Amino acid sequence: MDRVMSTALCSSGKAIGLKEERGFDGRVIVYPSNQTLKDYLSWRQADCHINNLYNTVFWALVQQSGLTPVQAQERLQGTLAADKNEILFSEFNINYNNEPLMYRKGTVLIWQKVGEVTTKEVTLPAEMEGKKMAVTRTRTKPVPLYCDIIGDAFWKEHPEILDEDS
């Protein structure tokens, strides 16, 4: 975990105060059932929401109210989500529910088939020599989504994720 860092600590793409380059902590875990996987991912998304709500209020208190980080942490100690939402709305006129889904739900990467159009010069019979043609091919690429994965709608829309043959 020592290679994980916040991009907020970066300036001009170089980590501030760190001797190492930025890294990514990735893990591979095999779960015994699709339901266990869905429960785990739901917990991760809920955790993302909880952390982002805390950080949104924390940094509003520091950057807009002028509290020190210690003061902001003390102010938020013991608060519930409703308390944090109230602070955001009453003191900073921020309705957390209107914040972009990317922040409230996090980023979900799924493999998705996409049509890709490229222009290529192809070898054809002499009468069409050197002609460029548009070629469309289907590729599977990672696509970022900003959506709720806790409910059933996401899983019904993307059943291929849990398919045994995927």
C-alpha positions in Angstrom: 0.0 0.0 0.0 3.0 2.3 0.3 2.7 3.0 -3.5 -0.9 4.3 -3.3 -1.3 8.0 -3.2 -3.8 10.7 -3.9 -3.5 12.6 -7.1 -4.4 15.7 -5.1 -0.8 15.5 -3.9 0.5 15.9 -7.4 1.7 19.0 -9.3 2.6 18.8 -12.9 2.3 15.1 -12.9 5.0 14.6 -10.3 4.2 13.5 -6.7 4.9 16.2 -4.2 7.2 15.0 -1.4 7.4 11.4 -2.6 10.5 9.8 -4.1 8.6 7.2 -6.0 6.4 7.5 -9.0 2.7 7.1 -8.6 1.4 3.5 -8.5 -1.8 1.6 -8.7 -2.9 -1.0 -6.2 -4.8 -3.7 -8.0 -6.0 -7.0 -6.6 -7.5 -10.1 -8.0 -10.0 -11.9 -5.8 -12.1 -15.0 -6.6 -15.4 -15.0 -4.9 -17.5 -18.2 -4.4 -20.7 -16.8 -5.9 -22.1 -14.0 -8.0 -24.1 -12.8 -5.0 -20.9 -12.5 -2.9 -19.3 -10.5 -5.7 -22.3 -8.2 -6.0 -22.3 -7.7 -2.2 -18.6 -6.8 -2.2 -18.9 -4.3 -5.0 -22.0 -2.8 -3.4 -20.1 -2.4 -0.2 -17.2 -0.7 -2.1 -19.5 1.7 -3.8 -21.2 2.6 -0.5 -17.8 3.1 1.0 -16.8 5.4 -1.9 -20.0 7.5 -1.2 -19.3 7.7 2.6 -15.6 8.7 2.0 -16.5 11.3 -0.7 -19.3 12.9 1.5 -16.8 13.2 4.3 -14.1 14.6 2.1 -16.5 17.1 0.4 -17.5 18.5 3.8 -14.0 18.4 5.2 -12.5 20.3 2.3 -15.3 22.8 2.3 -14.7 23.5 5.9 -11.0 23.9 5.3 -11.0 25.8 2.0 -14.1 27.9 2.4 -14.5 28.3 6.2 -10.8 28.6 7.0 -10.8 25.8 9.5 -7.5 24.0 10.0 -7.6 20.3 9.0 -7.6 19.3 12.7 -10.5 21.7 13.4 -12.5 20.3 10.5 -11.8 16.7 11.6 -13.0 17.6 15.1 -16.1 19.3 13.8 -17.0 16.2 11.8 -16.2 13.7 14.5 -19.4 11.7 15.3 -21.5 13.2 12.5 -23.8 11.1 10.4 -24.5 11.5 6.7 -27.5 13.7 7.4 -25.4 16.0 9.5 -22.8 16.3 6.8 -25.5 17.0 4.2 -26.9 19.7 6.4 -23.5 21.4 6.9 -22.9 21.4 3.1 -26.3 22.8 2.4 -26.7 25.3 5.2 -23.1 26.6 5.3 -22.0 26.2 1.7 -25.2 26.0 -0.3 -24.2 22.7 -1.7 -26.8 20.0 -2.3 -24.7 16.8 -2.2 -27.3 15.0 -4.3 -26.5 17.3 -7.2 -22.8 16.5 -7.2 -21.7 14.5 -10.2 -22.3 10.7 -10.0 -18.5 10.2 -10.7 -17.9 11.6 -7.2 -20.9 10.2 -5.4 -20.8 6.7 -6.9 -17.2 6.3 -8.1 -16.0 4.9 -11.4 -17.0 1.4 -12.5 -14.9 -0.1 -15.3 -16.6 -2.7 -17.5 -15.5 -4.5 -20.6 -17.8 -3.4 -23.4 -18.0 -4.1 -27.1 -17.6 -0.9 -29.1 -17.5 -0.3 -32.8 -14.3 1.3 -33.9 -14.0 3.0 -37.3 -10.6 3.4 -38.8 -9.4 4.6 -42.2 -6.9 2.3 -43.9 -5.1 2.2 -47.2 -5.8 -1.2 -48.5 -4.4 -3.2 -51.5 -7.1 -3.6 -54.1 -7.3 -4.5 -57.7 -5.2 -2.2 -60.0 -8.2 0.0 -61.0 -8.7 1.0 -57.3 -5.0 1.1 -56.3 -4.2 3.2 -53.2 -7.8 3.8 -52.2 -8.6 4.5 -48.6 -11.5 2.8 -47.0 -13.3 3.1 -43.7 -13.1 -0.1 -41.8 -15.4 -0.8 -38.9 -14.5 -3.5 -36.4 -15.8 -4.4 -33.0 -13.4 -4.4 -30.1 -13.8 -5.0 -26.4 -12.6 -2.0 -24.4 -12.8 -0.9 -20.8 -15.5 1.7 -20.5 -15.9 3.9 -17.4 -19.4 4.2 -16.0 -20.7 6.5 -13.2 -23.8 4.7 -12.0 -25.4 2.9 -9.1 -24.4 -0.8 -9.0 -26.1 -1.5 -5.6 -29.5 -1.9 -7.1 -30.6 -4.5 -9.6 -30.9 -2.2 -12.6 -27.2 -2.2 -13.3 -26.9 -6.0 -13.2 -30.0 -6.4 -15.5 -28.5 -4.0 -18.0 -25.1 -5.8 -17.9 -25.9 -9.5 -17.4 -22.7 -10.5 -19.3 -20.7 -9.4 -16.3 -21.9 -12.3 -14.2 -22.2 -14.8 -17.1 -20.1 -18.0 -16.5 -18.7 -17.8 -20.1 -17.6 -14.2 -19.9 
